[in-house]
Amino acid sequence: MSSTDVRKEAEDSGPSGYAAARLRLLTEGAQSGPPRRTALSALTDEWLTGLFGAGAQGLRGVSLVAVGGYGRGELSPRSDLDLLLLHDGGDSGAVAALADRLWYPVWDLGLSLDHSVRTTAEARRTAGEDLKAQLGLLDARHIAGDMGLTAGLRTAVLADWRNQAPKRLPELQELGAERAERQGELQYLLEPDLKEARGGLRDATVLRAVAASWVADAPREGLAEARRRLLDVRDALHLATGRATDRLALQEQDQVAAGLGLLDADTLLREVYEAARVISYASDVTWREVGRVLRSRAVRPRLRAMLGGGRALSGGKQVAERTPLAEGVVEQEGEAVLARAARPERDPVLPLRAAAAAAQSGLPLSLHAVRRLAATVRPLPTPWPAEAREQLVTLLGSGRPTVEVWEALEAEGLITQLLPDWERVRCRPQRNAVHLWTVDRHLIETAVRASEFTRRVHRPDLLLVAALLHDIGKGWPGDHSVAGEIIAKDVAARIGFDREDVAVIAALVRHHLLLIDTATRRDLEDPATVRSVAEAVGTQSTLELLHALTEADALATGPAAWSSWRGSLVADLAGRVSAVLAGDPLDEPEAAAPTAEQERLAIEAVATGSPVLSLRAQTEPAAEDRPAGDPEPLGVELLIAVPDQPGVLPAASGVLALHRLTVRTAELRALELPAGVDGSALLLNWRVAAEYGSLPQAARLRADLVRALDGSLDIAGRLAERDAAYPRRRGVVAPPPRVTVAPAASHLATVIEVRAQDAPGLLFRIGRALEDANVRVRSAHASTLGANAVDAFYVTGPEGAPLPVEEAASVARKLEEMLRG
């Protein structure tokens, strides 16, 4: 059925006909996108015109006006109807009766309605007091009644807006900044608000309002298409959910993608991010121009008065001062612009030189400069000349200003022109809650973080380029570190590094996760651990760069990826590897003699026949000594001595879970007691941290541990009750757990690695399963990133030897089946 037929059906059947026609339009009618939004607006106009005509017979000086999104003709399936009943102040009773004739049918159909009844003077007064109302009236559109009344309102509101622009535009910018602080940036969020997040539909509407003020206008290229794409996504979201929502939740993304004919949810997010990036960049440029214009308006009268009529003015216009920044680049009015003598068509290094100069000066790159460079500059030769490579390194080492300058180059396609491999990571989402950014922004953030460490490495240029390229393999099949190594070799050679430097950059990309993964998941006392890292790294200089890159990468990922605890482990590992690379011998470890404290606890445990523990809270660093927002303090040392018996690991880990203590590292070993002491003891030397709140009292932990070991404390039942009392928010389905055996990770034990969704009691469940498999846990290393736990267990058979290959595989398989079940 055509949209004309749909409107005919609505006209013939009244409100019920409109509802049927609306439903038909949304399911079978006009093509999705702008045609359907236009048809839905037109259909609604005709229905409301009919209601108005029936209720306003003989009534003059009244009009029905659509405002906001409806005024723009952008009705999504579940959009509000924003309506204003405008009147000239005549018969108030008749106007109120007409309002009832209009609003009640809308409510009866279950449509959302934002309505008001005002005179022109009242509407203008409200707009003057409420910025949101004023923006809505800028899009006022006549539907029915006195067209002259509507036209008068539009004219008056627009004149008010332009007259009040010097005051209202700064207010509007401040509101946008507050909204961005609350909602985040659309181009990086996994569950974005399509309207309110920065770069969303609200910002696109704001740009229209700024243009209407005549103060400044947004860059038009791609803006209409970006707005259309976000509206299309919102339409599909409304149809998928049946609700008036702007939040693109994870569980709806596949259905929305299918509704738009896209390949998958990642493709959907990438299109959303690209649209948001266009709007965000246009907003940045526009607000800079607004600030420049408003400042010049404020300064010009004072200048004239001070200089007696304009010695600093030319033709009535203020002469802008130009300060040289670099060859072909100057500063003008707070922006880096091209010098008048610059010739981009003859100077292929100019884009990088201009970008580096802008970032070093903390200035934005002028929109006109970037566009001129994109349109006229010649490609760089391969390999790049030395100056181009140096300017890239300078840009990457400029700290926080690098981000804005890089985004300006990327908005006009200059980054992919310089680095074609960038296209695959551009706007690529990362479906991991630990990551704050898309892949491309994460790479730039890593370079920004790496710039803070350039004084502690001998080759800062290699560090910065490796930071830029370390995740360049994402988006390719297989391990992104392996794919990235190949790409990094090609890019580094094209940039102009020599063969030795190319090899170092490639090694840094290949092993950028080596230190953090090893430090948090392996036993650093095991010589095999340190030896394997030393063999992979190769040289002291590469280790120095890799240590800095590891920290920069983690800091750029998000708060959950780096902490005092992780930093201390990585530094410990780097120190051990450095010693090996320096030629120090790496001796096989001997069983460490127990300390006096450990021996005392063990003797007491054997003598009393029950657990004894010590909680050393004084090793916890004070809050002021930890980095701001550190999510993982180093933890405190927990020593537990228990008479040798089965079930110690699950009992201890279960009690800690009940008390909301997170286990960072765990070591369990048998102690040889002094002569004359009958019996044997197990010693647990663990580092734990409170999930929140303060640490529990040692006496309470001991009492619960005694009950857990004698079977009177139902740990599994207590954990299940707690989970039931605090159900988790519905969200994306977690991938299934995976349990593997790490080959050759240790000569002293078998290393079993568990990757699973983090949950209270996970270590308890694993410990119980390993106990059931009749294996002994020598040590455990727990690591949590966001919702994902990666725990490594060093296990042996009952006699203390590593498990045979087949037995190890069987234990891993049974453990995975237990976690899946």
SULPEJO-V703193 format. One line per field, one symbol per residue. phi: phi as a letter, one per 40 degrees, with the letter a starting at -180 (. if undefined). A space follows every 50 residues. Layout:
# SULPEJO-V703193
phi = ???
This chain:
# SULPEJO-V703193
phi = .cccccccccccbgdcccccccccccbbcddcgddcccccccccdccccc cccccbdgcbgbabbcbgccccgbccdbccccbbccacgcccccccccdc ccccdccccgccbbbabacccccccccccbccccccccbdbcbagccccc cccdccccccccccddcccdcccccccccccccgcdcbccbcccccccgc cccccccccccccgcabcdcdgccccccccccccdccccccgbcbbcccd ccccccccccgccacccdcccccccccccccccdcccccdcccccccccd ccccccbghhccbbggbccccbbcbacgbbcafgbcbcccccbdcbbccd dccccccccccgbccddccccccccbcccccbcccdccccccccccccgd cdcccccccccbgcccccbdccdcccfccbcaccccbccccccccccccc ccbccbbcbcccccccccbcbccchccgccccccdcccdcccccchcccc cdccccccccbcbcccccccbbccccdccccccccccgbccccdcccccd cccccccidccaadcccccccccccccdcccchccbcccbcccccccccc ccccccccgacbbbbcccccccdcccddgdcbcdgbcbbbbbddacgccc cccccccccfbcccbabbacbccddgbchbbbbbbbbbaccagccccdcc cccccdccccgcbccdcccccccccbccccaccccccbbbbccfcacbac bbbbbaccadgccccccccccccgbbccabbcbbbgcbbbbbbcbbcdcg bdcddcccccccccccccccc
